[in-house]
């Protein structure tokens, strides 16, 4: 195991951020991570950004030094490899809060998945490969809290100090299996993800199970979600800390109109009912008052029924995927998801050029499995 720094440098000034950017600017590989406060505040934000290279670790506090623009060229520099584990949230958050784009990304979680690791979380990998334990109590910590405790700092620095060594081990294993290109392409695509803007879309569109609700239930649900969001914003807490998902769903379905009808609702304790009961009943009342002709409807895409030949091709493709996944020792969905297989079954490509015309298909999927796929969907080509 490589020698690790005794303690990280805590950076709380813009000058410190500049010095850090200069120090890391000549490194070929930099391990990165961040911590946010999504479990504790209405508007989540990045609260720490961690970096590590052999023999040195640093933690940037953007709450103390809000101008972290000197780090943008470091993240954008395609000559420096940035190693994250589970980078999706981090990439979105860095761009949302600071406009930072990350080039030359390597996500060790994706590498673990495409190597067939059954436990691909960072804690599991650090335990398995280095015998290092991460204290789970800090996974849901309020990272906006100041001052940081010793335990929080130790947890934050452990997230990065072994990432480069983990990266090197995984790259060697990927090279041995001929899968490094798979991960490189997935990481390049991942580096482009961004936070989706809600705009003026109804809240119920992002509520699990809403697609199965009728118009009246959706109307009540929307009013309840608007009420919940308003209270969450008022008290600066995540919406689920006002009313949980199961509670909102049951309220929308049962539509209580009187205080006594709130009793027995999942998660609606006496304390919660006392605090929010009146607002809940008014929200239900508003939803029930929506005229029938104005009731919302969950948008549905008309899905064309597959023809017999298409269904047969899809069945053969899924059988092939299961067999191939077993041979490679990875989850079937990593080879190709169902949406891609359905598209292939419908389009019935006959040549590699036809496969190139299917945008969801990755280059590595086409290169690795293209001939097999073509032989399945066009056996007499």
HUQUI-V501560 format. One record per backbone hydrogen bond with DSSP energy under -1.0 kcal/mol. CO is the residue of the C=O (numbers start at 0). NH is the residue of the N-H. If there is no record, write none. Layout:
CO:NH
CO:NH
This chain:
8:58
10:60
12:16
13:17
14:18
15:19
16:20
17:21
18:22
19:23
20:24
23:26
27:80
29:82
30:51
32:49
34:46
34:47
36:39
36:40
44:36
47:34
48:59
49:32
50:57
51:30
52:55
55:52
56:8
57:50
58:10
59:48
60:64
65:67
67:70
68:71
70:74
71:75
72:76
74:102
76:79
80:29
81:105
82:31
83:107
86:90
87:91
88:92
89:93
90:94
91:95
92:96
93:97
93:99
94:98
103:81
105:83
106:110
107:111
108:112
109:113
111:116
112:115
120:124
121:125
122:126
123:127
124:128
125:129
125:131
134:137
135:138
137:140
140:142
141:144
148:152
149:153
150:154
151:155
152:156
153:157
154:158
156:159
156:160
159:162
161:165
162:166
163:167
164:168
165:169
166:170
167:171
168:172
169:173
170:174
171:175
172:176
173:178
178:182
179:183
180:184
181:185
182:186
183:187
184:188
185:189
186:190
188:191
189:192
197:200
201:204
202:205
203:206
206:209
208:211
209:212
213:217
214:218
215:219
216:220
217:221
218:222
219:223
220:224
221:225
222:226
223:227
224:228
225:229
226:230
227:231
228:232
229:233
230:234
231:236
237:240
238:241
238:242
243:247
244:248
245:249
246:250
247:251
248:252
249:253
250:254
257:260
258:261
259:262
261:264
264:267
266:268
268:272
269:273
270:274
271:275
272:276
275:279
276:280
277:281
278:282
279:283
280:284
281:285
282:286
283:287
284:288
290:293
291:294
306:310
307:311
308:312
309:313
310:314
311:315
312:316
313:317
314:318
315:319
316:320
317:321
318:322
319:323
320:324
321:325
322:326
323:327
324:328
324:329
330:333
331:334
331:335
336:340
337:341
338:342
339:343
340:344
341:345
342:346
343:347
350:354
351:355
354:357
357:360
361:365
362:366
363:367
364:368
365:369
368:372
369:373
370:374
371:375
372:376
373:377
377:380
